[in-house]
Amino acid sequence: MKASYECLNCVAKNGLNLINKVKKINDYTEEELFNAYKDILKSVVDNSFYGLKPIEISLNMYDKFYELFGKRDYYENEKTNSNQIFLEMYDDLLEFCRNSKNPIKLATKLSAVGNLIDYGIKNSFGELEWEIENLTKNREFSINDFDILDEKLKNANSLLFIHDNAGEIVLDKILIKVIKDKYPDLMIHSAVRSTPIINDATLKDTEEINLKEVSIPIESGSIYPGTILSNVNTAFKNIFDNSDVIISKGQGNFEGLEFENGNIFYILMAKCKTIADVLGVNVGEIVLKNL
């Protein structure tokens, strides 16, 4: 997969979002923020060339941003809040899957619909829970390789789950739980980022949702969104190479891992035209793709 010219604009928007975070946290002048954003854009342009993956273009943006403003968890409050919102629904959504004809199949779709949710909806009267269940029942995968996944799980001894965002990680936990219900002896590792980066899940998030209840949380070694094998640690790479099944969540992980291992099942929503074209789907559609 090669980045298109549109990917440059996407990376610039992500940088702008981070600048706006800094503006809320620290007392910077408009001139300081203007010059900082200009430096970030220049770093992206100067270090980008045709042939890079979309996720690779973003690395220079994050490096330059942290050089200017320092490393911290700029999305800490949002991540904790989204974890708590989903945890409030965990038991009900778990039963929602368990009561279906095929719990793993429904939980796989449940894990995918997190990208489609408006997290701003209040859950005091069950609006968000209703929306999630309704989307899970009515939205279908545009590409659905579940039958291949189902067959692989029957003969698997090990599973690596590569997570994406906080909040959604609770829905991933439900999928892992129903897989463990059916295959209690399956060894499952859950990989998250090694440092806070935007709203991606870290070990702190796995602790907040008690993910160790269903799997073994590990750090991938990645300090960027997505997963690129050149940036992971040795422990993750060993587990990656030796897992019978790998489930990869989110577009960033797909961008970094495409064609790296034939046992990977990608669960994601196509958020942009570049990825949608690669997958042969429309923007906004969800897929479960084995590559």
PLY file of the C-alpha trace (Angstrom):
ply
format ascii 1.0
element vertex 291
property float x
property float y
property float z
element edge 290
property int vertex1
property int vertex2
end_header
0.00 0.00 0.00
1.33 3.41 -0.99
0.21 6.69 0.50
-1.65 9.05 -1.82
-1.32 12.83 -1.87
-4.51 12.95 0.24
-2.63 11.24 3.09
-0.51 14.37 3.51
-3.66 16.34 4.29
-4.80 13.70 6.78
-1.49 13.81 8.64
-1.68 17.61 8.70
-5.16 17.43 10.26
-3.89 15.06 12.95
-1.12 17.54 13.72
-3.69 20.32 13.95
-5.72 18.28 16.45
-2.65 17.90 18.63
-1.87 21.61 18.39
-5.41 22.33 19.58
-4.83 19.98 22.52
-1.70 21.92 23.45
-3.61 25.19 23.17
-6.08 24.00 25.81
-3.43 22.66 28.17
-0.66 25.26 27.99
-0.46 29.04 27.70
1.09 29.47 24.27
0.66 32.56 22.12
-1.01 32.36 18.72
2.33 33.19 17.11
4.07 30.34 18.92
1.38 27.87 17.83
1.46 29.21 14.27
5.22 28.72 14.02
5.07 25.31 15.68
2.41 24.04 13.30
4.42 25.42 10.37
7.48 23.50 11.60
5.41 20.32 11.93
4.07 20.66 8.39
7.56 21.35 7.06
8.89 18.22 8.76
6.15 16.11 7.18
6.72 17.53 3.70
10.52 17.40 3.86
10.56 13.76 4.98
7.78 12.36 2.80
8.21 10.72 -0.58
6.00 8.65 -2.81
6.12 4.96 -1.91
5.74 5.29 1.86
2.78 3.71 3.60
0.21 6.19 4.93
1.14 5.37 8.53
4.83 5.97 7.76
4.20 9.55 6.66
2.76 10.34 10.09
5.90 9.30 12.01
7.74 12.53 11.27
4.74 14.56 12.35
4.64 12.92 15.79
8.41 13.14 16.21
8.39 16.85 15.45
5.37 17.52 17.64
6.94 15.84 20.67
10.24 17.60 20.00
8.40 20.92 20.25
5.95 20.22 23.06
7.22 17.17 24.94
5.72 13.75 25.48
2.63 13.38 27.62
-0.77 11.70 27.39
-2.67 14.47 25.63
-5.81 12.31 25.37
-5.68 10.85 28.89
-9.05 12.16 30.08
-10.85 11.22 26.86
-9.45 7.69 26.99
-10.37 7.11 30.62
-13.87 8.49 30.06
-14.47 6.32 27.00
-13.21 3.24 28.86
-15.67 3.92 31.68
-18.58 4.55 29.30
-18.06 1.21 27.59
-17.41 -0.62 30.85
-20.86 0.43 32.05
-22.29 -1.57 29.13
-19.86 -4.49 29.28
-22.10 -7.04 31.03
-25.14 -6.25 28.89
-23.20 -6.33 25.62
-21.49 -9.57 26.63
-24.89 -11.19 27.22
-26.13 -9.65 23.96
-23.42 -11.66 22.16
-23.73 -14.80 24.26
-27.48 -15.00 23.58
-27.01 -14.94 19.82
-26.82 -18.00 17.55
-23.12 -17.41 16.96
-21.55 -15.36 19.79
-18.10 -15.05 18.18
-19.56 -13.88 14.88
-21.71 -11.22 16.55
-18.89 -10.13 18.87
-16.59 -9.70 15.86
-19.06 -7.27 14.36
-19.54 -5.59 17.75
-15.79 -5.02 17.93
-15.91 -3.33 14.52
-18.81 -0.96 15.13
-16.89 1.03 17.76
-15.58 3.22 14.91
-19.16 4.07 13.92
-20.30 5.28 17.33
-20.96 8.85 18.43
-19.30 8.69 21.86
-20.93 11.99 22.79
-24.32 10.35 23.22
-25.21 10.17 26.88
-25.61 6.69 28.27
-27.75 7.57 31.30
-30.84 6.20 29.60
-29.12 3.55 27.52
-28.94 5.56 24.27
-25.39 4.52 23.46
-25.98 0.88 24.37
-29.07 0.84 22.15
-27.11 2.42 19.28
-24.33 -0.15 19.57
-26.71 -3.11 19.61
-28.73 -1.67 16.73
-25.63 -1.09 14.61
-24.32 -4.55 15.40
-27.59 -6.16 14.33
-28.10 -4.13 11.17
-24.68 -3.19 9.80
-22.93 -5.89 7.75
-19.27 -6.33 6.84
-18.60 -5.30 3.24
-15.85 -7.91 3.26
-16.54 -10.79 5.60
-13.92 -13.50 6.06
-15.49 -14.75 9.29
-15.80 -18.33 8.03
-12.03 -18.43 7.51
-11.47 -16.99 11.00
-13.89 -19.48 12.50
-12.08 -22.40 10.88
-8.66 -21.09 11.96
-9.78 -20.75 15.58
-10.88 -24.39 15.69
-7.29 -25.58 15.24
-5.44 -22.72 16.93
-3.32 -22.91 20.07
-2.44 -19.20 20.19
-4.06 -15.89 19.29
-2.53 -12.42 19.17
-5.00 -9.52 19.37
-3.53 -6.17 18.30
-5.73 -3.44 19.75
-6.40 0.06 18.48
-8.19 2.71 20.54
-9.18 3.11 24.17
-12.91 2.72 24.74
-13.19 0.31 21.82
-10.83 -1.98 23.69
-13.79 -2.90 25.92
-15.60 -4.22 22.84
-12.43 -6.12 21.94
-12.51 -7.63 25.42
-16.02 -8.93 24.74
-14.83 -10.59 21.54
-11.90 -12.18 23.37
-14.22 -13.33 26.16
-16.62 -15.16 23.83
-13.67 -16.72 22.01
-12.39 -17.96 25.39
-15.87 -19.27 26.21
-15.61 -21.61 23.24
-11.86 -22.24 23.33
-10.80 -22.04 27.00
-7.33 -23.48 26.35
-6.46 -20.92 23.68
-3.46 -18.76 24.66
-4.35 -15.12 23.93
-2.03 -12.10 24.03
-3.34 -8.53 23.79
-0.90 -6.02 22.31
-1.13 -2.27 22.94
1.14 0.75 22.33
4.19 1.21 24.53
3.66 4.94 25.12
0.61 7.22 25.01
-0.07 8.34 21.44
-3.36 10.09 20.55
-6.24 7.89 21.77
-4.55 4.52 21.18
-4.75 2.00 24.01
-1.79 1.45 26.35
-1.20 -0.83 29.35
-2.93 1.78 31.50
-6.12 1.22 29.51
-5.82 -2.56 29.84
-5.63 -2.08 33.61
-8.65 0.22 33.65
-10.80 -2.40 31.91
-9.16 -5.43 33.60
-8.21 -6.96 30.24
-5.96 -9.48 32.00
-9.19 -11.23 32.98
-9.41 -12.66 29.45
-5.91 -12.32 27.92
-2.27 -11.47 28.58
-1.64 -7.75 27.92
1.72 -6.88 26.36
3.37 -3.80 24.91
4.08 -3.98 21.20
7.04 -1.64 21.43
5.33 0.80 19.06
5.34 4.45 20.13
3.30 5.53 17.11
-0.29 4.92 15.98
-0.58 1.63 14.16
1.94 -1.19 14.09
5.03 -1.30 11.89
7.22 -4.35 12.46
10.43 -2.34 12.24
9.27 -0.40 15.32
8.16 -3.26 17.61
10.02 -4.98 20.43
11.49 -8.49 20.33
8.85 -10.04 22.59
6.01 -8.81 20.41
7.76 -9.90 17.21
8.26 -13.42 18.59
4.59 -13.70 19.55
3.56 -12.20 16.19
5.67 -14.73 14.25
4.44 -17.72 16.23
0.72 -17.01 16.71
-1.70 -19.29 14.90
-4.22 -16.47 14.52
-3.76 -12.68 14.64
-6.64 -10.22 14.94
-5.67 -6.66 14.06
-8.02 -3.79 14.93
-8.19 -0.45 13.19
-6.98 1.25 10.04
-3.54 2.20 11.37
-2.63 -1.40 12.15
-3.85 -2.44 8.69
-1.67 0.23 7.06
1.41 -1.04 8.88
0.84 -4.78 8.70
-0.71 -5.40 5.28
0.77 -8.59 3.78
3.12 -9.14 6.76
1.51 -12.42 7.87
-1.16 -14.56 6.21
-2.75 -15.40 9.57
-3.91 -11.80 10.18
-7.60 -10.94 10.26
-8.14 -7.19 9.95
-11.19 -5.65 11.60
-11.60 -2.02 10.64
-13.70 0.74 9.19
-12.40 2.34 5.99
-12.06 5.94 7.17
-10.62 7.43 4.00
-10.64 6.98 0.23
-7.07 5.67 0.11
-7.83 2.70 2.37
-11.29 2.19 0.90
-9.78 1.92 -2.59
-7.16 -0.57 -1.41
-9.90 -2.74 0.09
-12.38 -2.19 -2.73
-15.11 -0.80 -0.45
-16.77 2.54 0.20
-15.61 5.01 2.83
-17.36 4.27 6.13
-17.85 0.55 5.53
-16.58 -2.08 7.96
-14.55 -5.09 6.91
-13.23 -8.36 8.32
-10.43 -9.21 5.92
-7.88 -12.02 5.96
-4.57 -11.27 4.22
0 1
1 2
2 3
3 4
4 5
5 6
6 7
7 8
8 9
9 10
10 11
11 12
12 13
13 14
14 15
15 16
16 17
17 18
18 19
19 20
20 21
21 22
22 23
23 24
24 25
25 26
26 27
27 28
28 29
29 30
30 31
31 32
32 33
33 34
34 35
35 36
36 37
37 38
38 39
39 40
40 41
41 42
42 43
43 44
44 45
45 46
46 47
47 48
48 49
49 50
50 51
51 52
52 53
53 54
54 55
55 56
56 57
57 58
58 59
59 60
60 61
61 62
62 63
63 64
64 65
65 66
66 67
67 68
68 69
69 70
70 71
71 72
72 73
73 74
74 75
75 76
76 77
77 78
78 79
79 80
80 81
81 82
82 83
83 84
84 85
85 86
86 87
87 88
88 89
89 90
90 91
91 92
92 93
93 94
94 95
95 96
96 97
97 98
98 99
99 100
100 101
101 102
102 103
103 104
104 105
105 106
106 107
107 108
108 109
109 110
110 111
111 112
112 113
113 114
114 115
115 116
116 117
117 118
118 119
119 120
120 121
121 122
122 123
123 124
124 125
125 126
126 127
127 128
128 129
129 130
130 131
131 132
132 133
133 134
134 135
135 136
136 137
137 138
138 139
139 140
140 141
141 142
142 143
143 144
144 145
145 146
146 147
147 148
148 149
149 150
150 151
151 152
152 153
153 154
154 155
155 156
156 157
157 158
158 159
159 160
160 161
161 162
162 163
163 164
164 165
165 166
166 167
167 168
168 169
169 170
170 171
171 172
172 173
173 174
174 175
175 176
176 177
177 178
178 179
179 180
180 181
181 182
182 183
183 184
184 185
185 186
186 187
187 188
188 189
189 190
190 191
191 192
192 193
193 194
194 195
195 196
196 197
197 198
198 199
199 200
200 201
201 202
202 203
203 204
204 205
205 206
206 207
207 208
208 209
209 210
210 211
211 212
212 213
213 214
214 215
215 216
216 217
217 218
218 219
219 220
220 221
221 222
222 223
223 224
224 225
225 226
226 227
227 228
228 229
229 230
230 231
231 232
232 233
233 234
234 235
235 236
236 237
237 238
238 239
239 240
240 241
241 242
242 243
243 244
244 245
245 246
246 247
247 248
248 249
249 250
250 251
251 252
252 253
253 254
254 255
255 256
256 257
257 258
258 259
259 260
260 261
261 262
262 263
263 264
264 265
265 266
266 267
267 268
268 269
269 270
270 271
271 272
272 273
273 274
274 275
275 276
276 277
277 278
278 279
279 280
280 281
281 282
282 283
283 284
284 285
285 286
286 287
287 288
288 289
289 290
